[in-house]
Amino acid sequence: MTTILAPAAHGFDPLGISGRSLPVQAVLLLFGTGVLALASQISVPMVPVPITLQTFAITMIGVLYGWRLGALTVLAWLGEAMMGLPVLAGGGGGLAPFVGPTAGYLAAFPIVAALAGLLAEKGWTGERVVKSFVAHLSANLLCLAIGGAWLAWLIGAEKGMALGVTPFILGAVLKSALAAALLMALARHSAKPIDI
């Protein structure tokens, strides 16, 4: 059995990714891209960047899949978008989103998944709810920083901050709290709960 994409050995592996074969991990990767595509369609239109459930799904995939498979899943989803599949917010796809106002956020997404996964592998998840919240919030704020920096380069620092960072901070806090709560519940009901 080959499991090169498996998460590091840690107490939180509710999907049993560490014991899955490479073909099963490939199926999980495809399933993850579907989840990301669906999360992208749950959005509140805003200009120039919509509010979506993408970052929530991305950090959860990073934690549940581990940093390697999580980041690879996000990269595959972005690859689907580049090929023109309508998997981004508002059914977007093609190359235009990768050079427009959302490009910085899109570039940040695999990094965000990897960060959330790495912190989870260090034990920042499950029943360690405060650390889990901080891990998700850190990943969300990193996404805002990278996306906001790109937007600032396009339209200026003040407008970039006002349109691409500030409106999303409360959402980042709420999504991080929801993720931490769900992962705590999952850890409590998992066959392999985290060892505190």
N, C-alpha and C positions, 0 to 999 in steps of 0.2 A: 504494500500500500504506500503510495507516494502522497505526502502532504506538505509540500514545500511552502504552501501559502498559509499554513495553520498558524494560529496565534501562539505566542510563547506560553509556556506552561505557567498558568496562574489559576487562581481559584474560581474565576468567573468565566465560564464557557458554556452558557445555557444551551447553545445550539450544537454543542459537541463538535465544533469545527476542527479542533485539534485531532480528532480521530477520524475525520472524513477523508475519503480518497480524492485524488485530483479530479476525476470526472464529476463527483458529487459537488466539489467546490466550484467547478465550472457552472453547474446548474444553479448553485447558490448565487454566483456572480450574475448570471442572467436574471434570476429572480430579483436580485438587488437593483439591477438597472431598471426593472419594471416598477419597483417600489419608488425609486427616485423619479421616474417619469410621472407616476401618479401624484407624488408629493408636489411636483412642480406645477401641476394643474390646479392645486388648491392655492389660489393666490388672490391678493387684493391689488388691483392695478394701481400703480403709482408711477410718476414720471421722475427721473428716467429709469428707476429700478423698482420692480414690483416686490411686494411682500409675499413670500411663499413659505411652504413647509419644507423647502429643500434643505436648509441647514439642519433642521430637526432630523430629517431622514439621514443626512450625511453623517452627523455625529453618532446616531444610533447604529448605522451600518459599521462605522469605524469600531465602535465598542463591541457589538455583537459578532462581527466577522473577524476582529483582530486587525491590527494596523496594515498588514500586508494585503490581505484579501479585501479589506475595506477600501484602501486607496486604489487598488486595482479595479474594483467594482465601479468606483467613481470615475476613473479614467475610461473605462469601457463605456459608461453612460455618456461621457463627454464625446467619446469617439462616435457613438450613435448620433449625437447631435450634429457633429461635424459632417457626417454622411448625409445629413438632411432629414433624419427622422425627427418627428415633432415631439421631442421628449423634454424640452425646456419649458419654462414658464410661458403660458399663453399658447402652447403648441409650437413654440419656436424651435428652429433647427437650422442647419446650414452654417456657413462660416461667418455671417454677419454678426451674430452675438459675441463672437470671439475677438472682434475688433471694435465693438461699440461700447456703450456705457457699462454693460454687465461683464465685460471681459475680465476685469480684475477679480470679481467674485468667482467667476468660472475657473480661473487659474488657481484660486485659493482652495477650491473644494477638495481636491485630492490631499492637499496638505492638512486641511481641517480634519478629514477622515483619519489620516495617519496620526495626527496629534491626539484625537479622542481615543483611538485604539491603543496608542502607546501609553497614555495615562491610565487607561483601563487595565492594561497589562501590568502596570505598577500598583494596581489595587485601588485606583481612584474611581470606583464604580460600585454597583451593588448596594450592600447595606451601609457602605461608607457614603451616606447621602450628601454630606456637605462637600466632601472631596469630589464626588460625582458631579454635583452642581458646578463646582469651580472648574472642573475639567471641561464640561460642556460650554460653560460661559467663556472660558479661555479660548476654546476653539472658535466659538461664534465671534468673539471680539477680534481674533486674528483674521477671520474672514472679512469683517468690517474694515479692519485696518488695510488689508491688501486691496479690497475692492474700492474703498474710499480713496486710497492713494492713486489708483488708476483713474478714477473719476475726477479727482483733483487735478491730475495732469491734463485731462481732457477739457474741463470746464472751469478750472481755478479752485484753489484750496477752500475758500469760503463756501462757494456753491457746492463743491464736492462733499464737504462736511454736512452742510444743511440738507442736501438731497440724498446723499448716499450713506450717511453714518447715523446721524442723530435720530431720524425717524425709526431706525431699526434697533435701537438699544433696548427699549422696553420689550420688544418681541424676542430679542436674544435672551433676556433675563427669564421671560415666561417659558420659552422653549427649553431653556436649560433646566428650569425647575421641573417641567413636565418630564423631561428625559430622566432626571435623577429620581423622580418619584416612580416612574415606570420600571426603571432598572432595579430600584430597591424592592419593588413588589416581585419582579421576576427573580431576583436573588433569593427571596424568602420562599418562593414556590418552586425553585429549581431543584433538580435532583442533586446538584452539586453547589450548594450555597457557598458564598465566599467565607473564608475563615478570617474572622476579625482577630 
